[in-house]
Amino acid sequence: MMPAATALADAHRAFRDELLRHGLLISLGVDGLYGRSGAFEHVIERINAAISAIGDPDRPEIMRFPPGIGKWQLEKSGYMRKFPQLAGTVYSFFGSDREHRALIEMLDKGGDRTVGQEMTEVALTPAACYGVYPTVAARGRLSDDGAVVDVYAFCFRNEPSIDPARMQMFRQREHVRIGTHEQTVVFRDLWMSRGRALVESFGLPCDVAAATDPFFGRAGKLLATQQREEHLKFELLVPITSKEEPTACVSFNYHRDLFGRAWSIETAAGEPAHSACVGFGVERIALALFKHHGFAFKDWPRDVRDVLGL
């Protein structure tokens, strides 16, 4: 490991250990998988309330999803083509009573617990908005106003890390806009302004920059270049464990008609619908607050506590 990478890993580990020592996170014995304390959850609730205060005037439809979706939904949305290494699928035991007894004997001998496991129809949700598109598609053609949805869900990505800001299971709060090109771009740009103002009101240093997803292979590099050139995705970055490598805490995404075509969502004019979303990584924002203001929120600056209602 290079010296800079070693220093960054040490910073991740030190911050994680402090969070565990203060009881804000609870170790579950797997990198990137944690329980949360009451204090941590209270901060999460206040962050969500602050997001609601900004987004509620848009009168979005509220959708709340479990951490699982149909595996066919994951495949139809195109996630498996881009990020198969991050995806999670639920497996379960489908064996007979006899096979169950054989499994118990194997477990008693320290054998393979996965014997007899088969894939279910459930995949783990990679992004909160993935449940929105099939739901909206099932209703038929959009009205002239399109759709605005406030969605919240636990998500999963298979990337174990000692960086507490890179959890394997985490929550995303999103606002999703589905409609025409003009409606979705205006929405995305409006939330870029709103998101930055919100995070700054929390007393956190931040910057907004163009971003790319980690595409793979030659074609992936071309897609990444295109994404930057067309300004499809921006991230709001906050330094948590490193000023040189700040953490993406909010993303602002314009999908063009990717999901409209995948799910056959049509505008009122019968064209493939476009979509955009703003996604808040609420755990990451909470971690940034604890890093910059201290591990006890009662000691945070008064103006920050006032904004959050703490």
Order of alpha helices (4+ residues) and beta strands (2+ residues): alpha-beta-beta-alpha-beta-beta-alpha-alpha-beta-alpha-beta-alpha-beta-beta-alpha-beta-alpha-beta-beta-alpha-beta-alpha-alpha
